[in-house]
């Protein structure tokens, strides 16, 4: 086994995580998604500040 600290995140997924999920019964073709983007990458700071203020006021 190689030193895990020298492996990249992708290497760790490939060598350890995906095989463990498959062994536990997960189907990698129908139940796993890898490297999927769910936003366009833009962060709207003003919207985040407004949401934070709203949530703070509710508490």
TAHU-V270348 format. One record per pair of residues at least 24 apart in sequence whose C-alpha atoms are under 7 Angstrom apart, sorted by sequence separation. I is the first residue (numbers start at 1). J is the second residue. If there is no record, write none. Layout:
# TAHU-V270348
{{I/J} {I/J}}
This chain:
# TAHU-V270348
none
